[in-house]
């Protein structure tokens, strides 16, 4: 028998010994435990009860009475006038939204940063607002606001929003223009109501003046009514009656004669 055959035979004998020892160990384990021990194989899942129970707190976003009209992911920039020279600075990335108030029928733009959820735009849509196309990018629009509250302080801002495609930018313009037109119509209705109210008040005053003038003309032949003021007290009306004046004059004359 060659050396190679001897080595191969030895490997086979060792393998048989290992199989025999393995089966022997399994038989002993079955005899002692009566089967497989699942507790060794299963993974533990400990439960630690909390030390302090914290109640759930409802956080109000201030959007409870508003409905979402438009929402689209975009990147917002602000024009930093305080820099020298002024430049565009990125303000945040997230969903820019248009919200409509259910009672007041007003619109506002709200945008929060994706990760921190901090405000980067928060201002009302006014009837004079207008979107201007960015000179270097067809996917961006520029507009101005006199009062933005993103930093909890009212500040005028020049903002620009950039979308991922031209189609999304056009959708933004359509919804923005609709909101501006709606606000303009509501403001015009409010102005007309106020104007009509003022006109009706003036007409009522004219009617009252005409009525008083006509009454004065009708009472032109009656004795005049005098207003007598007594030391800053409210004025009292005294009828100038000719008969009473004559009687008082006669009494004074009689007293003078006596």
Beta strands, then each sheet from edge to edge (+ up, - down):
strand 1: 66-80
strand 2: 87-101
strand 3: 107-112
strand 4: 119-124
strand 5: 132-133
strand 6: 140-148
strand 7: 155-162
strand 8: 225-228
strand 9: 236-239
sheet 1: 4+ 3- 2+ 1- 7+ 6- 5+
sheet 2: 8+ 9-
end
